[in-house]
Amino acid sequence: MKTHLLFKAAIVALILSACSSEENLTKTDDSGRNAKVNESQLAVLQREANAKLTQHFTFNTNQGPVVLKTKSGVQIRFNPKKFTVRGIPVQGQVKVEYKEIFKAGNMVTANKTTMGIAQDVPQNPDDIQLRPLLTGGEFFINMTNQEGQNLDNGNPIVLTVPTALTDDNGGNTGGMTVWDGKVADTDGDGVPNPEGNVTWKEKQGPEGNPDLVPAQGGSYTLGVTQFGWTNIDVLYNLPDPKTTVYIEVPPAYNNTNSSCYIAYYNVSNSIAPMDRFDPTTNMFTEHYGQLPIGMSCYAIFVSAQGGVWEYAIKPVVISPSGIITITTADILTGTEATVIAAIDALP
């Protein structure tokens, strides 16, 4: 940066301050060029991706049983007269906000992965152990009255979900259960953020057993009684031996401006986040050690600059403690639709 000594001192100070802020976002990548990566841009695009998934419906509480049909053919049924706000029956028009995700492309752009809290190991609240899931669909539902107040949980809502929307588990639709999702607070204000990743916890039925999702006639029948994220899932039982792998990204990138994921060969209804980052090695990793040695997978990298998606997809075969390197030569740019299409086209 050149400093112009003929400027007035106040103007010089202002320029220096602005340049300093800009330089904080500048690093030299492995091609030798200066790459400026804004920390917030990926979060902005992920938030926009979540917004684009949203479908809107309205109904009136004085009508009979309601059946809503989504873009994918999912049917949502409920009794509108049973909804309340703070225990008082809702009157008049109600707005419905709904999202559905079935494939890995949307899971990446919206940052809604398929990892569930492990039931087979003791859990440490500071280091939750997760297991990969195969999904029959990730769903978000919320309803508000005319005053914008959220409706109470409790009124049963039934989703009829075609199994053909997620047919990558060999046609085996048995064993699916209900999983409730908790979205991450990404900015530390105590409120979940739309672009935050979601962690799934298996829902227990009345007798303490997993809440099963019936599959008959080519459809799942999912019953929910609370608003927010809900998932139809079965644990993805991967063979042993397993290992932990690492994804090294160019120096301009880190966990504040990029994300990495693992997709499985020939499986489009599951995606695993690389949720740990080591700034000393500039590597992402997953700390669960749940990737089978010898398994064919894809390493996926995403970031954003100037409102444009940056992405890279590398086919890999998992090796013990293997390191997957993403270089700037691997990184492409495109729209959200480009990224989704590239991921969903993977064999």
Phi, psi and omega in degrees: 000133178264138179254127182266109186291342181280348177291157174291152186303320182295321181291320178300315181299321180295317179296315179300320180296316180294319180294322180298318179296321181292321182292334177297340180259010185247128175225161177265123183271185188283002173259358178091355180271161176274123180247122178258114184240112182282127184302326189273346190293321178296317179300322179297314181292323177294323177295319178295322179298319177296320180296322180292335178286343189287129172250142184243137177225161172223152173209166179246138185290349180269000179270172181284192180310135185259138172233116177255140179242126184271175183299329182272352182101003174292138176251134182243121184239143176192164175265111185291341183282351184265356182282145178226162169233116185055037176086354182260131181306139180280137177241139174092206187281142178235137177261137180246128173249126188221140174225150177217138179226131181234337187237160186296329181301310177292329178299322180286308185293327178270352180060051179235088188271178185240076174232129182247152180296126184293136178262352188260004180224151174298144184251137172257122183305334181271357183206069184293129178270130184243160178229147180290147181235152167256126187258146168260008179137136173255132187226141174236130176226133169216149180226142178226150178275187184295338178269002179084011180276141177290138176287155179289152169290162171124325181284122184299135174236132183244126176253128173256113191243117178301129179292338181294343179291337179219080187252027186270000180259042174067021181078002180275102182260002180280157176084001179291142178228170180273133177233130177266142185254141174242119183272140184288147170270104187273344182245006173076017181265006178085002181241131178302144180255142182306324182275359181292146176292161183242137175251132187258138176235129183295131180279139179263140177282184184303329183259014177086002177268160177304143182278100186289149176250109180297146175231108181218145176061030179080016181218147167273148172244106184255120176257128178232148178233006177222151181277164183113206183269134175224147186226141168265119188215159165222145178299137178272101184279096182270146185285155172274163354282155182244166182209172172255136179242168185228144175240116179268129182247161179301156185302336181287351187242150175204193184282359175267342184229008179205166177218154177230149183220163172240126173251152184259142179300130176065023177226114183254357183250036177202143177209139182246132178277144169270094197264005177239146180224133178251107183293340180285332179250350185058043182238139168270152175205167169246135190267011184269339182064045187251015180259123183291135177295131181091355182282140176276127183219182174229131172270127183241130179240136174224146174206191181204143171216136176059031180076012181243138178289140168245138182206157175215142178229122181235122173289137182219157168247124188293127177241160183303121180051038185290150177248123177256124185255124172260121177255168178296333177294336179280340191275126177251166175238154180179182177277172175302317180298324178297315181296313180300314182296321181295319181287315182290343178274355181296138178287000000 
